[in-house]
Amino acid sequence: MKRREILAAAACFVVAVAAAATTALGANVSYDHRALVIDGKRRVLISGSIHYPRSTPDMWPDLLQKSKDGGVDVIETYVFWSGHEPVQNQYNFEGRYDLVQFIKLAAKAGLYVHLRIGPYVCAEWNYGGFPLWLHFIPGIQLRTDNEPYKAEMKRFTAKIVDLMKKEKLYASQGGPIILSQIENEYGNVDSAYGPAAKTYINWAAKMAVSLNTGVPWVMCQQKDAPDPIINTCNGFYCDQFTPNSNNKPKMWTENWSGWFLSFGGAVPYRPVEDLAFAVGRFFQGSASINSEDGAGSQIDVESLGHVLHTFVNGKLSGSATGNSNNAKVSEDVPVTLVAGKNTIDLLSVTVGLQNYGAFFDLKGAGITGPVVLKLKNGSAIDLSSQKWTYQVGLKGEGLGLSSGDSAQWVSQSSLPTMKPLVWYKRSFNTPGGDGPLAIDFTGMGKGEAWVNGQSIGRYWPTNIAPSSGCTDSCDYRGSYGANKCLKNCGKPSQTLYHVPRSWLKSTGNTLVLFEENGGDPTKIAFATPQVGSLCAQVSETHPSPVHKWSSDLRAQTKSGPVLSLSCPHPNQVISSIKYASYGTPQGTCGSFNNGQCHSQNTLSIVQKACIGSKNCSIKVSNSTFGEPCGLVRKSLAVEASCT
C-alpha cells in the first residue's frame, strides 16, 4: 500500500454470525456473499499487519502474542521479493526473512495468516518490493502484459507458494494461511497502462488460481478482479464499497490507522474516534469481512532525487531538498570560482527509490540537467554538454566501510565535525537492562547508520517539520485525511532509532555512520525509553472482549466488559497500582481523580488481582466491586507501573 503502519494496524474485517476464532488451524476455507467460511462456519475475523523484515525474529513472538491478546484473529503480511531474492536465483529465507518461521509462530499464537504475495507490495519499501535486478532484464516492463515480467512474477509467486506447501502452511493442509493476495492496488494505476492492464490482471488471476493453494485469493483495489478472485477495499473508509459479484464477501483489507511519516514533515495521526466510527459504519453497511573572477557567480542544477549537494573545487557550496511527494530538486547555488581550472561535483541522493504509481520504475534518479553557470556580468554558460564523469554509489560502499572491518579506517585523536561526506566508526558496550534500546541522532545532519554491519536506518534530524499546521487537539468529526491531524511541528521528524538487542554483543559492538551534510558525532547518545504508567478505563457498558463474542447474545451479555493490563516488555511484572477507582473517575492517564461516585474497595481488589503478574484482567461490574452509587453509569479506571 501507499500508506502503511510498520507493525500493527486494524486491517481486515469479515462479518458473520458464528463465534470468533479459537485456533489458527483450518481445514477448508471458502466464501459466500456474506463472509469467509472456515470449516463450514462463517467467521468474524479482525486482522492486523506485521511486516516480518521490519522486526527481528526474537521480537516476533511478543508482537504476535500482543496482537492475539488485542483481539486480532488474522496476521497479514506482504512478501518482500527484494529481500528474498536480492540476486536473481539466489534466495534468502533466513533471519528477518525467515517467512516460514514467522508464519509458524503466528500459528503457535493461535492466529490465522493472510499471505499477500503481490509480488509488488508498495509498503513504503524501496522500489515497491521489487528486486533491482528486475529493472535490467532486456525488454521488461513491470506490472503490465509483458512476457519477461510475467515470467519472473510467476516464477517468484510459485516459489513462495511451493515453499508454503512444502511446510504444509496452507489451511487446506492444516496450516494457518487462509487467504493469499496477488498484485496490490493495481486498480489505482491501471488506467495508465491502457488495454494491456485488463489482459495482465486476467493473466495474474488465472496464474494465481492455477497454483492450487486450496484457499481463496484476493486483489485489493481491483474493481474488475475476475472470478473467483475476491476484490477488496483499502482506505480510511470502506462502508460504501461493494464487491463486484453478489457471491463475494465484502472485505476491508487495509483500514489505514494513520499515515506514513516523511522526513521534514509533521507526525500525522488518526483519532481513534474516527477509526472506530469508520469501523462502525463498515459493519452497519452489512460488511462481510507508505574562468574569470568568479565571485558572485551561481550554478543552476536540476536533479531527480530527494537531495542534491553541489561541490565546487572540493568544497560544499550548497544543498537542496525535495520532498516525499516530488523527488525533483532544483538548486541555485552561489559559488566562488578561481582563476584557471574549476571542478564541479554534483551528488544526487534518493532517500529510497520510487515505490508507488504508474510506471514508477521508469521515473529514474540522478542529475537531469540542465547545469548552467550564471556569471555576475549576466551571461550564462550551459555546462550540460561538457565532459562529465558519472559514478553510481559511494566508494565507501565498495570498500565495505559499513561493516566496520575495512582496513581503510584511520584513527584520529580528534574527530572532524560539521564536515560533509565523512564516515565515522566507534565501538561501544551494550547498555544494561532488557528494555528497548535506541540511538539519539540529535546533532547529526543527514546520513545512514549501521550497528555491527546491520543498517538501523537513514537519519535526517536537521530536516525540520514546518512550524505551522499542528493543533493541540484534533476534531475527529468529518472525513480524515493525511494532513488533518498533525503533531510535532517545528521538530525533526525522527531522532530515535531502534537497535534490536539481538544484534548486540555485551562488549565490542561497532557503530558506523555515513554523514552527508556534516554533524557532530560526539553528541550521539544511547536512549533506553522508560515506560511510564499503564492506564486503562473501561465502562460497565463496554462490550465484552472480542474472544468471548458468540451468536448467543445472552451468554455474551453475561460475560460483561473486562479491563486488562499487560506489561510491555519481557520479564516485567506489574509492581504497583498508582490509582484505581470504580465509579465515576475523572481525568486522564497520569491525572485520574475520584468522582462523586467511588468504591472504597477498588484499590485493594485491583492490587490483589494484578501485582506480581505480567498481565491481569478484572471484570467491570458491581459483582466485583460492590454497588457504590445506585443507577449511575460506572467505569473502572486504573493506572499501574511495571518493573
Secondary structure as a PSIPRED ss2 file (coil, helix, strand):
# PSIPRED VFORMAT (PSIPRED V4.0)

   1 M C   1.000  0.000  0.000
   2 K C   1.000  0.000  0.000
   3 R C   1.000  0.000  0.000
   4 R C   1.000  0.000  0.000
   5 E C   1.000  0.000  0.000
   6 I C   1.000  0.000  0.000
   7 L C   1.000  0.000  0.000
   8 A C   1.000  0.000  0.000
   9 A C   1.000  0.000  0.000
  10 A E   0.000  0.000  1.000
  11 A E   0.000  0.000  1.000
  12 C E   0.000  0.000  1.000
  13 F E   0.000  0.000  1.000
  14 V E   0.000  0.000  1.000
  15 V C   1.000  0.000  0.000
  16 A C   1.000  0.000  0.000
  17 V C   1.000  0.000  0.000
  18 A C   1.000  0.000  0.000
  19 A C   1.000  0.000  0.000
  20 A C   1.000  0.000  0.000
  21 A C   1.000  0.000  0.000
  22 T C   1.000  0.000  0.000
  23 T C   1.000  0.000  0.000
  24 A C   1.000  0.000  0.000
  25 L C   1.000  0.000  0.000
  26 G C   1.000  0.000  0.000
  27 A C   1.000  0.000  0.000
  28 N C   1.000  0.000  0.000
  29 V E   0.000  0.000  1.000
  30 S E   0.000  0.000  1.000
  31 Y E   0.000  0.000  1.000
  32 D C   1.000  0.000  0.000
  33 H C   1.000  0.000  0.000
  34 R C   1.000  0.000  0.000
  35 A C   1.000  0.000  0.000
  36 L E   0.000  0.000  1.000
  37 V E   0.000  0.000  1.000
  38 I E   0.000  0.000  1.000
  39 D C   1.000  0.000  0.000
  40 G C   1.000  0.000  0.000
  41 K E   0.000  0.000  1.000
  42 R E   0.000  0.000  1.000
  43 R C   1.000  0.000  0.000
  44 V C   1.000  0.000  0.000
  45 L E   0.000  0.000  1.000
  46 I E   0.000  0.000  1.000
  47 S E   0.000  0.000  1.000
  48 G E   0.000  0.000  1.000
  49 S E   0.000  0.000  1.000
  50 I C   1.000  0.000  0.000
  51 H C   1.000  0.000  0.000
  52 Y H   0.000  1.000  0.000
  53 P H   0.000  1.000  0.000
  54 R H   0.000  1.000  0.000
  55 S C   1.000  0.000  0.000
  56 T C   1.000  0.000  0.000
  57 P C   1.000  0.000  0.000
  58 D C   1.000  0.000  0.000
  59 M C   1.000  0.000  0.000
  60 W H   0.000  1.000  0.000
  61 P H   0.000  1.000  0.000
  62 D H   0.000  1.000  0.000
  63 L H   0.000  1.000  0.000
  64 L H   0.000  1.000  0.000
  65 Q H   0.000  1.000  0.000
  66 K H   0.000  1.000  0.000
  67 S H   0.000  1.000  0.000
  68 K H   0.000  1.000  0.000
  69 D H   0.000  1.000  0.000
  70 G C   1.000  0.000  0.000
  71 G C   1.000  0.000  0.000
  72 V C   1.000  0.000  0.000
  73 D C   1.000  0.000  0.000
  74 V E   0.000  0.000  1.000
  75 I E   0.000  0.000  1.000
  76 E E   0.000  0.000  1.000
  77 T E   0.000  0.000  1.000
  78 Y E   0.000  0.000  1.000
  79 V C   1.000  0.000  0.000
  80 F C   1.000  0.000  0.000
  81 W H   0.000  1.000  0.000
  82 S H   0.000  1.000  0.000
  83 G H   0.000  1.000  0.000
  84 H H   0.000  1.000  0.000
  85 E C   1.000  0.000  0.000
  86 P C   1.000  0.000  0.000
  87 V E   0.000  0.000  1.000
  88 Q C   1.000  0.000  0.000
  89 N C   1.000  0.000  0.000
  90 Q E   0.000  0.000  1.000
  91 Y C   1.000  0.000  0.000
  92 N C   1.000  0.000  0.000
  93 F C   1.000  0.000  0.000
  94 E C   1.000  0.000  0.000
  95 G H   0.000  1.000  0.000
  96 R H   0.000  1.000  0.000
  97 Y H   0.000  1.000  0.000
  98 D C   1.000  0.000  0.000
  99 L H   0.000  1.000  0.000
 100 V H   0.000  1.000  0.000
 101 Q H   0.000  1.000  0.000
 102 F H   0.000  1.000  0.000
 103 I H   0.000  1.000  0.000
 104 K H   0.000  1.000  0.000
 105 L H   0.000  1.000  0.000
 106 A H   0.000  1.000  0.000
 107 A H   0.000  1.000  0.000
 108 K H   0.000  1.000  0.000
 109 A C   1.000  0.000  0.000
 110 G C   1.000  0.000  0.000
 111 L C   1.000  0.000  0.000
 112 Y E   0.000  0.000  1.000
 113 V E   0.000  0.000  1.000
 114 H E   0.000  0.000  1.000
 115 L E   0.000  0.000  1.000
 116 R E   0.000  0.000  1.000
 117 I E   0.000  0.000  1.000
 118 G E   0.000  0.000  1.000
 119 P C   1.000  0.000  0.000
 120 Y C   1.000  0.000  0.000
 121 V C   1.000  0.000  0.000
 122 C C   1.000  0.000  0.000
 123 A C   1.000  0.000  0.000
 124 E C   1.000  0.000  0.000
 125 W C   1.000  0.000  0.000
 126 N H   0.000  1.000  0.000
 127 Y H   0.000  1.000  0.000
 128 G H   0.000  1.000  0.000
 129 G H   0.000  1.000  0.000
 130 F C   1.000  0.000  0.000
 131 P C   1.000  0.000  0.000
 132 L H   0.000  1.000  0.000
 133 W H   0.000  1.000  0.000
 134 L H   0.000  1.000  0.000
 135 H H   0.000  1.000  0.000
 136 F H   0.000  1.000  0.000
 137 I C   1.000  0.000  0.000
 138 P C   1.000  0.000  0.000
 139 G C   1.000  0.000  0.000
 140 I C   1.000  0.000  0.000
 141 Q C   1.000  0.000  0.000
 142 L C   1.000  0.000  0.000
 143 R C   1.000  0.000  0.000
 144 T C   1.000  0.000  0.000
 145 D C   1.000  0.000  0.000
 146 N C   1.000  0.000  0.000
 147 E H   0.000  1.000  0.000
 148 P H   0.000  1.000  0.000
 149 Y H   0.000  1.000  0.000
 150 K H   0.000  1.000  0.000
 151 A H   0.000  1.000  0.000
 152 E H   0.000  1.000  0.000
 153 M H   0.000  1.000  0.000
 154 K H   0.000  1.000  0.000
 155 R H   0.000  1.000  0.000
 156 F H   0.000  1.000  0.000
 157 T H   0.000  1.000  0.000
 158 A H   0.000  1.000  0.000
 159 K H   0.000  1.000  0.000
 160 I H   0.000  1.000  0.000
 161 V H   0.000  1.000  0.000
 162 D H   0.000  1.000  0.000
 163 L H   0.000  1.000  0.000
 164 M H   0.000  1.000  0.000
 165 K H   0.000  1.000  0.000
 166 K H   0.000  1.000  0.000
 167 E C   1.000  0.000  0.000
 168 K C   1.000  0.000  0.000
 169 L C   1.000  0.000  0.000
 170 Y E   0.000  0.000  1.000
 171 A H   0.000  1.000  0.000
 172 S H   0.000  1.000  0.000
 173 Q H   0.000  1.000  0.000
 174 G C   1.000  0.000  0.000
 175 G C   1.000  0.000  0.000
 176 P C   1.000  0.000  0.000
 177 I E   0.000  0.000  1.000
 178 I E   0.000  0.000  1.000
 179 L E   0.000  0.000  1.000
 180 S E   0.000  0.000  1.000
 181 Q E   0.000  0.000  1.000
 182 I E   0.000  0.000  1.000
 183 E C   1.000  0.000  0.000
 184 N C   1.000  0.000  0.000
 185 E C   1.000  0.000  0.000
 186 Y H   0.000  1.000  0.000
 187 G H   0.000  1.000  0.000
 188 N H   0.000  1.000  0.000
 189 V C   1.000  0.000  0.000
 190 D H   0.000  1.000  0.000
 191 S H   0.000  1.000  0.000
 192 A H   0.000  1.000  0.000
 193 Y H   0.000  1.000  0.000
 194 G C   1.000  0.000  0.000
 195 P H   0.000  1.000  0.000
 196 A H   0.000  1.000  0.000
 197 A H   0.000  1.000  0.000
 198 K H   0.000  1.000  0.000
 199 T H   0.000  1.000  0.000
 200 Y H   0.000  1.000  0.000
 201 I H   0.000  1.000  0.000
 202 N H   0.000  1.000  0.000
 203 W H   0.000  1.000  0.000
 204 A H   0.000  1.000  0.000
 205 A H   0.000  1.000  0.000
 206 K H   0.000  1.000  0.000
 207 M H   0.000  1.000  0.000
 208 A H   0.000  1.000  0.000
 209 V H   0.000  1.000  0.000
 210 S H   0.000  1.000  0.000
 211 L C   1.000  0.000  0.000
 212 N C   1.000  0.000  0.000
 213 T C   1.000  0.000  0.000
 214 G C   1.000  0.000  0.000
 215 V C   1.000  0.000  0.000
 216 P C   1.000  0.000  0.000
 217 W E   0.000  0.000  1.000
 218 V E   0.000  0.000  1.000
 219 M E   0.000  0.000  1.000
 220 C E   0.000  0.000  1.000
 221 Q C   1.000  0.000  0.000
 222 Q C   1.000  0.000  0.000
 223 K C   1.000  0.000  0.000
 224 D C   1.000  0.000  0.000
 225 A C   1.000  0.000  0.000
 226 P C   1.000  0.000  0.000
 227 D C   1.000  0.000  0.000
 228 P C   1.000  0.000  0.000
 229 I C   1.000  0.000  0.000
 230 I E   0.000  0.000  1.000
 231 N E   0.000  0.000  1.000
 232 T E   0.000  0.000  1.000
 233 C E   0.000  0.000  1.000
 234 N E   0.000  0.000  1.000
 235 G E   0.000  0.000  1.000
 236 F C   1.000  0.000  0.000
 237 Y C   1.000  0.000  0.000
 238 C C   1.000  0.000  0.000
 239 D C   1.000  0.000  0.000
 240 Q C   1.000  0.000  0.000
 241 F C   1.000  0.000  0.000
 242 T C   1.000  0.000  0.000
 243 P C   1.000  0.000  0.000
 244 N C   1.000  0.000  0.000
 245 S C   1.000  0.000  0.000
 246 N C   1.000  0.000  0.000
 247 N C   1.000  0.000  0.000
 248 K C   1.000  0.000  0.000
 249 P C   1.000  0.000  0.000
 250 K C   1.000  0.000  0.000
 251 M C   1.000  0.000  0.000
 252 W E   0.000  0.000  1.000
 253 T E   0.000  0.000  1.000
 254 E E   0.000  0.000  1.000
 255 N E   0.000  0.000  1.000
 256 W C   1.000  0.000  0.000
 257 S C   1.000  0.000  0.000
 258 G C   1.000  0.000  0.000
 259 W C   1.000  0.000  0.000
 260 F C   1.000  0.000  0.000
 261 L C   1.000  0.000  0.000
 262 S C   1.000  0.000  0.000
 263 F C   1.000  0.000  0.000
 264 G C   1.000  0.000  0.000
 265 G C   1.000  0.000  0.000
 266 A C   1.000  0.000  0.000
 267 V E   0.000  0.000  1.000
 268 P E   0.000  0.000  1.000
 269 Y C   1.000  0.000  0.000
 270 R C   1.000  0.000  0.000
 271 P C   1.000  0.000  0.000
 272 V H   0.000  1.000  0.000
 273 E H   0.000  1.000  0.000
 274 D H   0.000  1.000  0.000
 275 L H   0.000  1.000  0.000
 276 A H   0.000  1.000  0.000
 277 F H   0.000  1.000  0.000
 278 A H   0.000  1.000  0.000
 279 V H   0.000  1.000  0.000
 280 G H   0.000  1.000  0.000
 281 R H   0.000  1.000  0.000
 282 F H   0.000  1.000  0.000
 283 F H   0.000  1.000  0.000
 284 Q H   0.000  1.000  0.000
 285 G C   1.000  0.000  0.000
 286 S C   1.000  0.000  0.000
 287 A C   1.000  0.000  0.000
 288 S C   1.000  0.000  0.000
 289 I C   1.000  0.000  0.000
 290 N C   1.000  0.000  0.000
 291 S C   1.000  0.000  0.000
 292 E C   1.000  0.000  0.000
 293 D C   1.000  0.000  0.000
 294 G C   1.000  0.000  0.000
 295 A C   1.000  0.000  0.000
 296 G C   1.000  0.000  0.000
 297 S E   0.000  0.000  1.000
 298 Q E   0.000  0.000  1.000
 299 I E   0.000  0.000  1.000
 300 D E   0.000  0.000  1.000
 301 V E   0.000  0.000  1.000
 302 E E   0.000  0.000  1.000
 303 S E   0.000  0.000  1.000
 304 L E   0.000  0.000  1.000
 305 G C   1.000  0.000  0.000
 306 H C   1.000  0.000  0.000
 307 V E   0.000  0.000  1.000
 308 L E   0.000  0.000  1.000
 309 H E   0.000  0.000  1.000
 310 T E   0.000  0.000  1.000
 311 F E   0.000  0.000  1.000
 312 V E   0.000  0.000  1.000
 313 N C   1.000  0.000  0.000
 314 G C   1.000  0.000  0.000
 315 K E   0.000  0.000  1.000
 316 L E   0.000  0.000  1.000
 317 S E   0.000  0.000  1.000
 318 G E   0.000  0.000  1.000
 319 S E   0.000  0.000  1.000
 320 A E   0.000  0.000  1.000
 321 T E   0.000  0.000  1.000
 322 G C   1.000  0.000  0.000
 323 N C   1.000  0.000  0.000
 324 S C   1.000  0.000  0.000
 325 N C   1.000  0.000  0.000
 326 N C   1.000  0.000  0.000
 327 A C   1.000  0.000  0.000
 328 K E   0.000  0.000  1.000
 329 V E   0.000  0.000  1.000
 330 S E   0.000  0.000  1.000
 331 E E   0.000  0.000  1.000
 332 D E   0.000  0.000  1.000
 333 V E   0.000  0.000  1.000
 334 P E   0.000  0.000  1.000
 335 V E   0.000  0.000  1.000
 336 T C   1.000  0.000  0.000
 337 L C   1.000  0.000  0.000
 338 V C   1.000  0.000  0.000
 339 A C   1.000  0.000  0.000
 340 G C   1.000  0.000  0.000
 341 K C   1.000  0.000  0.000
 342 N C   1.000  0.000  0.000
 343 T C   1.000  0.000  0.000
 344 I E   0.000  0.000  1.000
 345 D E   0.000  0.000  1.000
 346 L E   0.000  0.000  1.000
 347 L E   0.000  0.000  1.000
 348 S E   0.000  0.000  1.000
 349 V E   0.000  0.000  1.000
 350 T C   1.000  0.000  0.000
 351 V C   1.000  0.000  0.000
 352 G C   1.000  0.000  0.000
 353 L C   1.000  0.000  0.000
 354 Q C   1.000  0.000  0.000
 355 N C   1.000  0.000  0.000
 356 Y C   1.000  0.000  0.000
 357 G C   1.000  0.000  0.000
 358 A C   1.000  0.000  0.000
 359 F C   1.000  0.000  0.000
 360 F H   0.000  1.000  0.000
 361 D H   0.000  1.000  0.000
 362 L H   0.000  1.000  0.000
 363 K C   1.000  0.000  0.000
 364 G C   1.000  0.000  0.000
 365 A C   1.000  0.000  0.000
 366 G E   0.000  0.000  1.000
 367 I E   0.000  0.000  1.000
 368 T C   1.000  0.000  0.000
 369 G C   1.000  0.000  0.000
 370 P C   1.000  0.000  0.000
 371 V C   1.000  0.000  0.000
 372 V E   0.000  0.000  1.000
 373 L E   0.000  0.000  1.000
 374 K E   0.000  0.000  1.000
 375 L C   1.000  0.000  0.000
 376 K C   1.000  0.000  0.000
 377 N C   1.000  0.000  0.000
 378 G C   1.000  0.000  0.000
 379 S C   1.000  0.000  0.000
 380 A E   0.000  0.000  1.000
 381 I E   0.000  0.000  1.000
 382 D E   0.000  0.000  1.000
 383 L C   1.000  0.000  0.000
 384 S C   1.000  0.000  0.000
 385 S C   1.000  0.000  0.000
 386 Q C   1.000  0.000  0.000
 387 K C   1.000  0.000  0.000
 388 W C   1.000  0.000  0.000
 389 T C   1.000  0.000  0.000
 390 Y C   1.000  0.000  0.000
 391 Q C   1.000  0.000  0.000
 392 V C   1.000  0.000  0.000
 393 G C   1.000  0.000  0.000
 394 L C   1.000  0.000  0.000
 395 K H   0.000  1.000  0.000
 396 G H   0.000  1.000  0.000
 397 E H   0.000  1.000  0.000
 398 G H   0.000  1.000  0.000
 399 L C   1.000  0.000  0.000
 400 G C   1.000  0.000  0.000
 401 L H   0.000  1.000  0.000
 402 S H   0.000  1.000  0.000
 403 S H   0.000  1.000  0.000
 404 G C   1.000  0.000  0.000
 405 D C   1.000  0.000  0.000
 406 S C   1.000  0.000  0.000
 407 A C   1.000  0.000  0.000
 408 Q C   1.000  0.000  0.000
 409 W C   1.000  0.000  0.000
 410 V C   1.000  0.000  0.000
 411 S C   1.000  0.000  0.000
 412 Q C   1.000  0.000  0.000
 413 S C   1.000  0.000  0.000
 414 S C   1.000  0.000  0.000
 415 L C   1.000  0.000  0.000
 416 P C   1.000  0.000  0.000
 417 T C   1.000  0.000  0.000
 418 M C   1.000  0.000  0.000
 419 K C   1.000  0.000  0.000
 420 P C   1.000  0.000  0.000
 421 L C   1.000  0.000  0.000
 422 V E   0.000  0.000  1.000
 423 W E   0.000  0.000  1.000
 424 Y E   0.000  0.000  1.000
 425 K E   0.000  0.000  1.000
 426 R E   0.000  0.000  1.000
 427 S E   0.000  0.000  1.000
 428 F E   0.000  0.000  1.000
 429 N C   1.000  0.000  0.000
 430 T C   1.000  0.000  0.000
 431 P C   1.000  0.000  0.000
 432 G C   1.000  0.000  0.000
 433 G C   1.000  0.000  0.000
 434 D C   1.000  0.000  0.000
 435 G C   1.000  0.000  0.000
 436 P C   1.000  0.000  0.000
 437 L C   1.000  0.000  0.000
 438 A E   0.000  0.000  1.000
 439 I E   0.000  0.000  1.000
 440 D E   0.000  0.000  1.000
 441 F C   1.000  0.000  0.000
 442 T C   1.000  0.000  0.000
 443 G C   1.000  0.000  0.000
 444 M C   1.000  0.000  0.000
 445 G C   1.000  0.000  0.000
 446 K C   1.000  0.000  0.000
 447 G E   0.000  0.000  1.000
 448 E E   0.000  0.000  1.000
 449 A E   0.000  0.000  1.000
 450 W E   0.000  0.000  1.000
 451 V E   0.000  0.000  1.000
 452 N C   1.000  0.000  0.000
 453 G C   1.000  0.000  0.000
 454 Q E   0.000  0.000  1.000
 455 S E   0.000  0.000  1.000
 456 I E   0.000  0.000  1.000
 457 G E   0.000  0.000  1.000
 458 R E   0.000  0.000  1.000
 459 Y E   0.000  0.000  1.000
 460 W C   1.000  0.000  0.000
 461 P C   1.000  0.000  0.000
 462 T C   1.000  0.000  0.000
 463 N C   1.000  0.000  0.000
 464 I E   0.000  0.000  1.000
 465 A C   1.000  0.000  0.000
 466 P C   1.000  0.000  0.000
 467 S C   1.000  0.000  0.000
 468 S C   1.000  0.000  0.000
 469 G C   1.000  0.000  0.000
 470 C C   1.000  0.000  0.000
 471 T C   1.000  0.000  0.000
 472 D C   1.000  0.000  0.000
 473 S C   1.000  0.000  0.000
 474 C C   1.000  0.000  0.000
 475 D C   1.000  0.000  0.000
 476 Y C   1.000  0.000  0.000
 477 R C   1.000  0.000  0.000
 478 G C   1.000  0.000  0.000
 479 S C   1.000  0.000  0.000
 480 Y C   1.000  0.000  0.000
 481 G C   1.000  0.000  0.000
 482 A C   1.000  0.000  0.000
 483 N C   1.000  0.000  0.000
 484 K C   1.000  0.000  0.000
 485 C C   1.000  0.000  0.000
 486 L E   0.000  0.000  1.000
 487 K E   0.000  0.000  1.000
 488 N C   1.000  0.000  0.000
 489 C C   1.000  0.000  0.000
 490 G C   1.000  0.000  0.000
 491 K C   1.000  0.000  0.000
 492 P E   0.000  0.000  1.000
 493 S C   1.000  0.000  0.000
 494 Q C   1.000  0.000  0.000
 495 T C   1.000  0.000  0.000
 496 L E   0.000  0.000  1.000
 497 Y E   0.000  0.000  1.000
 498 H E   0.000  0.000  1.000
 499 V C   1.000  0.000  0.000
 500 P C   1.000  0.000  0.000
 501 R H   0.000  1.000  0.000
 502 S H   0.000  1.000  0.000
 503 W H   0.000  1.000  0.000
 504 L C   1.000  0.000  0.000
 505 K C   1.000  0.000  0.000
 506 S C   1.000  0.000  0.000
 507 T C   1.000  0.000  0.000
 508 G C   1.000  0.000  0.000
 509 N E   0.000  0.000  1.000
 510 T E   0.000  0.000  1.000
 511 L E   0.000  0.000  1.000
 512 V E   0.000  0.000  1.000
 513 L E   0.000  0.000  1.000
 514 F E   0.000  0.000  1.000
 515 E E   0.000  0.000  1.000
 516 E C   1.000  0.000  0.000
 517 N C   1.000  0.000  0.000
 518 G C   1.000  0.000  0.000
 519 G C   1.000  0.000  0.000
 520 D C   1.000  0.000  0.000
 521 P H   0.000  1.000  0.000
 522 T H   0.000  1.000  0.000
 523 K H   0.000  1.000  0.000
 524 I C   1.000  0.000  0.000
 525 A E   0.000  0.000  1.000
 526 F E   0.000  0.000  1.000
 527 A E   0.000  0.000  1.000
 528 T C   1.000  0.000  0.000
 529 P C   1.000  0.000  0.000
 530 Q C   1.000  0.000  0.000
 531 V C   1.000  0.000  0.000
 532 G C   1.000  0.000  0.000
 533 S C   1.000  0.000  0.000
 534 L E   0.000  0.000  1.000
 535 C E   0.000  0.000  1.000
 536 A E   0.000  0.000  1.000
 537 Q E   0.000  0.000  1.000
 538 V E   0.000  0.000  1.000
 539 S E   0.000  0.000  1.000
 540 E C   1.000  0.000  0.000
 541 T C   1.000  0.000  0.000
 542 H C   1.000  0.000  0.000
 543 P C   1.000  0.000  0.000
 544 S C   1.000  0.000  0.000
 545 P C   1.000  0.000  0.000
 546 V H   0.000  1.000  0.000
 547 H H   0.000  1.000  0.000
 548 K H   0.000  1.000  0.000
 549 W C   1.000  0.000  0.000
 550 S C   1.000  0.000  0.000
 551 S C   1.000  0.000  0.000
 552 D C   1.000  0.000  0.000
 553 L H   0.000  1.000  0.000
 554 R H   0.000  1.000  0.000
 555 A H   0.000  1.000  0.000
 556 Q H   0.000  1.000  0.000
 557 T H   0.000  1.000  0.000
 558 K H   0.000  1.000  0.000
 559 S H   0.000  1.000  0.000
 560 G C   1.000  0.000  0.000
 561 P C   1.000  0.000  0.000
 562 V E   0.000  0.000  1.000
 563 L E   0.000  0.000  1.000
 564 S E   0.000  0.000  1.000
 565 L E   0.000  0.000  1.000
 566 S E   0.000  0.000  1.000
 567 C C   1.000  0.000  0.000
 568 P C   1.000  0.000  0.000
 569 H C   1.000  0.000  0.000
 570 P C   1.000  0.000  0.000
 571 N C   1.000  0.000  0.000
 572 Q C   1.000  0.000  0.000
 573 V C   1.000  0.000  0.000
 574 I E   0.000  0.000  1.000
 575 S E   0.000  0.000  1.000
 576 S E   0.000  0.000  1.000
 577 I E   0.000  0.000  1.000
 578 K E   0.000  0.000  1.000
 579 Y E   0.000  0.000  1.000
 580 A E   0.000  0.000  1.000
 581 S E   0.000  0.000  1.000
 582 Y E   0.000  0.000  1.000
 583 G E   0.000  0.000  1.000
 584 T C   1.000  0.000  0.000
 585 P C   1.000  0.000  0.000
 586 Q E   0.000  0.000  1.000
 587 G C   1.000  0.000  0.000
 588 T C   1.000  0.000  0.000
 589 C C   1.000  0.000  0.000
 590 G C   1.000  0.000  0.000
 591 S C   1.000  0.000  0.000
 592 F C   1.000  0.000  0.000
 593 N E   0.000  0.000  1.000
 594 N C   1.000  0.000  0.000
 595 G C   1.000  0.000  0.000
 596 Q C   1.000  0.000  0.000
 597 C C   1.000  0.000  0.000
 598 H E   0.000  0.000  1.000
 599 S C   1.000  0.000  0.000
 600 Q C   1.000  0.000  0.000
 601 N C   1.000  0.000  0.000
 602 T H   0.000  1.000  0.000
 603 L H   0.000  1.000  0.000
 604 S H   0.000  1.000  0.000
 605 I H   0.000  1.000  0.000
 606 V H   0.000  1.000  0.000
 607 Q H   0.000  1.000  0.000
 608 K H   0.000  1.000  0.000
 609 A H   0.000  1.000  0.000
 610 C H   0.000  1.000  0.000
 611 I C   1.000  0.000  0.000
 612 G C   1.000  0.000  0.000
 613 S C   1.000  0.000  0.000
 614 K C   1.000  0.000  0.000
 615 N E   0.000  0.000  1.000
 616 C E   0.000  0.000  1.000
 617 S E   0.000  0.000  1.000
 618 I E   0.000  0.000  1.000
 619 K E   0.000  0.000  1.000
 620 V C   1.000  0.000  0.000
 621 S C   1.000  0.000  0.000
 622 N H   0.000  1.000  0.000
 623 S H   0.000  1.000  0.000
 624 T H   0.000  1.000  0.000
 625 F H   0.000  1.000  0.000
 626 G C   1.000  0.000  0.000
 627 E C   1.000  0.000  0.000
 628 P C   1.000  0.000  0.000
 629 C C   1.000  0.000  0.000
 630 G C   1.000  0.000  0.000
 631 L C   1.000  0.000  0.000
 632 V C   1.000  0.000  0.000
 633 R C   1.000  0.000  0.000
 634 K C   1.000  0.000  0.000
 635 S E   0.000  0.000  1.000
 636 L E   0.000  0.000  1.000
 637 A E   0.000  0.000  1.000
 638 V E   0.000  0.000  1.000
 639 E E   0.000  0.000  1.000
 640 A E   0.000  0.000  1.000
 641 S E   0.000  0.000  1.000
 642 C E   0.000  0.000  1.000
 643 T C   1.000  0.000  0.000
